[in-house]
Amino acid sequence: PAAALVDDNSVSCRLVSEIPEVCKTEDCCLGIDEAGRGPVLGPMVYGICFCPLSRKEELKDLKVADSKTLTEAERENLFEKLDEAKSYVGWALQILSPNTISTCMLRRTKYNLNALSHDTAIDLVQYALDSGVQLKEIYVDTVGPADKYEHKLSQRFPGIQVTVRPKADSLFPVVSAASICAKVARDRVVKGWNFTEDLGEVDTDYGSGYPNDPKTKAWLLKYLDPVFGYPQFVRFSWSTAQTLMDSKAVNVHWDDDEEDGEKAAQRQSNKSMLSYFSVSAGGNDQNATHQAHRFFTERRLKSLNTL
């Protein structure tokens, strides 16, 4: 899974196993779980795992358990076992990049993490159905109020029995399997993260990635660019990241009609944002030799002299 984000970490992607033929002919159950909901660093990964109802006990015999109770080595070992059971076990993963998560959460129209999680889970179930999996039961680790989520999924997928429970990853082996797939994928992506930014030799000792971890906070502080903010490894919408930006980054005045734009900037002895795009009377850039920052060149952004 780590190789999937090597070229462009800013986009989300889906990784899937082959669909076992038996899952297209026999009634199946499907489990849903996620990994990386809370960290300020790295992606969130949603996983589904499915198998025939007649093979539930075999899945249980693989000794799958809630991924949070297992060591990384144990998770990797169980993921290999799941892969070896591909004659009757299938899985799919949706990797939501930090960029995607933060952009969604900062939309003008509110779109919070719960809504993003629900939509991602629904898309993965729909993928399984579109692939021919004969789903009859769905088990989900709850996000938000369990009864509301259960009702939402039941309406979206009529004819399928939906069970939403807290701690479902420790109650239902098929959810435990989904949990392991998601956690292994996230671990590999984080470990093999390709920093597109020019950061030199990146310090990978960023702790757990959770906002309250001192190592994570120290890493965030170290790699905060005072003008352009954080690398794409960081969920910049998280309050921890925003607080550091507010205190350590350069203040920018945004021209606004309510603040009287240019005049307000002059009164406060600040440079207006518009001054960076101003041109001389001759129509040429005031500083033609100035090298544009890679933020602009990568996005092919250029200053316009006229509209």
N, C-alpha and C positions, 0 to 999 in steps of 0.2 A: 503493500500500500504506500510506502514512503515515496516510491518512485513517481507516483501519480501527480505529486505537486512540485516536482523538481523544476519544471520549466516556468510555471507561473503560480506562485503561492497566493496571489490576490483573488483567484477565482475558486469557486466551489466545484466539486466533481463527484461523480458516482462510480463506485467500484462494485463489481458483481461477480458472483460465482456462476458456474454453469447451472442451469436448472435441471435437477434430477428428473429423469423421465417418469419415475414413480410418483413424483409430486404433481404430474399433469393428469394422472389417471386415478389417484386415490385421494380421499378427503384428507386435508392437511390442517395443521395448526401453525401459527406464526407468532413469534415474540418480537417485541420492540423495546429497545433501550438506547440510551445515549451515554457518551463519555465526554467530559470536558465542558460541562455546563458552566461551572463557576470560575475557572481560571481567567486571568486577564491576558494570558499569553496563549498563542496557538489556536487551532481550530476546535470547533465542537463537531463531534462525529455521531451521527445517528445510524443505528444498525438494526436490521431485521434478520431473523433466522427462521427457517421453516422446515418442516418434515411431515411425513404422513402420520396421521393419528395412530396408526397401527405400529409405528416405530418409536413412540414416545419413550417407552421403557429402555430401548437401546440408547437413546439420547441421554437418558438419566444415568445409564451405566457408564457413560463416558466421564462421569463425575464432574460435570460442569457445575460451577457455583458462581455466586455474585462476584464479578471481577474485582470489586473493591476489597474482597477478603483474600485475594490471591496475590502472590508476588509476581513481578514481571515475568520471571522465568516460567512460573506455573501457567500464567496466561498464554505465553507463547507456545508452551507444550500442548495446552488444550486447543489452541487455535489450529495447530498442526493435526491434532486428532479429528477436529471438525472437518478439516480439509480432506483427511483420509476417508471420512465417512460421506464423501460427495455423491455416493450412489443413492443416498436418501436424504442428505442434508444440503440445503442451499442457503445462501446469505446475500445480502446487498448492503452497501454502506453509502451514506451521503456525507461527504466531508464539507462542512460549512467553514469557509475561511474566516479569519478574524476580520478581514475587510468586509465580507458579506454581512457578518453579524452586526458590526458597528454601523455600517451604512443603513441597514434595515432599522436599527434602533433609533437612528437620528433622522429618520424620514420626517417630513413635515406632517404627514398623516401618521399617527401613532401606530407602530408595529413592534410590539414588545417581544421578548425572548420566548414567552409562552406561545404566542401566536406563530412565531417562526418554527418552534418545536412541533406544534400541532400540524402545521402545513407540511413540514418535512416528513413527519411520520405518515401522514395521509398519502403523500406522493410515493413513498416507498411501498406501502400496501398496494396502491394502485399499480405500481410497477410489477409486483408479484402477480396480481390478477391478470394484467395485460400479457404477462409471460406464460400464462396458462396454468398457474398454480391453483389447485382446487381448494381454496380456503374455506374452512368451516368454523374455525375458532381463532380469535386474536387475543393475545395477552399483552398488556402494556403496563410499564412502570409509570405511575401517575405523574403528570405535569399539571399543577394547579388542582382545583377540586376534582376528585376522582369521578363523582357521579355525573358532573357536567361533561367531562371529557368522554366518559363512557357513552353518554347519550349522543354526543356529537359524532363519535365514530360509528355508533349503531345506525344513526340516520344516514351517514355517508356511505355505509356498506351494509345495506339491508340483506337479511338472509344469513348473515355471519354473526355468530355469537361473540360478543366483545366483552372482555373482562379487564377492567382497569383497577389496579390495586397498588397501594404504597408497598415498597419493598418487593415488587413483583419479581425482581431479579434474584431474590433468594427463595421465592415460592414456586416458581415455574421454570423447569429446566430449559425450555425453549427461549425464555427471556434471559436466563443466565447465559445461554449460548450467544444471544444477540449482544449482551453486555460485554462478553469476552471479545467478540469480533470488533466492536466499536472501540474498546479500550486499547487493544493491540494496534489497531490502525492509527489511533491518535498518538500513541507512544512512538510508533515508527515515524510518523510525519513530523512530530516535534523533534525527535532525535536527528532526523535527516533534513531538517529545514534548510532551504536554500535562500539565504538572504540576498535579495536582488540589490539592496542598497549597498553603497560603497562604504562598508564599516571596517574594512581591514580584517584582522584576525578577531572574530567575534568570541567573546567570553560566553561559553555555554553553561556556566554555573548560575542558572537563574532560579534555582530552588524548585518548588512545587508548581510555580506558576500562579498560585492563588494570591489574591490581593493582600492578605494579612501576613504573608511570608516575608521576613526581613530581607532575605536574599533576592526575592522577586522585586521588592521595592528598590533595592540598591541597583539591580540591573536596569530597571525602568529609568532611574535617575541617570545612570551612566550613558544610556543610549537615547536620551531625549535631545533631539536637535532643537535649539531655541527658536528656529523659524519654521521648520517643516515637520516638527513633531516626532512621531515614533516610526520605527520600521513596521512593515506590514505584518510582522509577527505579533504585534500588540493590538488588542481590542481597544481602540482609542475612545470608545463610548463608555467604558467602565469608569466609575467615579474615581477610582484610585489613579488612573491615567489622567483623567481630566483635572484632578486636584493638583497633580505635579505640574501639568502644563500651565495651569493658572498661576502657580507660584514661581516657576522657573523659566517659562518661555517668554519670548519678546511680546510685549503688548502691541496690538495692532489697532489702529483707528479705522473703523469702517465708515465710509461716507454714508450719511443717512439724512434724508430730508428733515426729519424731526430734530436733528442736531445741527442743522444748517451746514452740513457737508464741509466744504473747503474752509469756510470761515471759522467753524468750530475747531478744526484741526490747527489753524493758525493761532487761534486764541490759546490753545493748550500747548503750543510750541511743538506739536507733533508733525511728522510727515504724513500727509494724506496718502491713502492707497493710490489715488489717481495720479499722484506725482510720479509713480513708477512707470506709468504708461504715457507720460507727456512727451511731446516731440518738439523739436526746435522749429523755428519759422521756416527753415529750408525743407522741412518734411522728413529729415533724417533723424535717426535715433541719436539722442544727446550723447550717448556713450557707445559708439559703434564697436569699440574694441572689447566691451564688456562681455564676458563669457556667460551665457545663460546657464542657470542651475539645471542639473539633470532632471529635476522635477518637471521642468517645462519641455526640455528636449525629448524626454521619453514619451511625453504625451503629445508631441508635435505642436506645442503651443507657441504662438508668436504674437508680438505686439502689432496692432493694426494702426496705421497712420490715419486712415479714413474709413468711414463706414459706408 
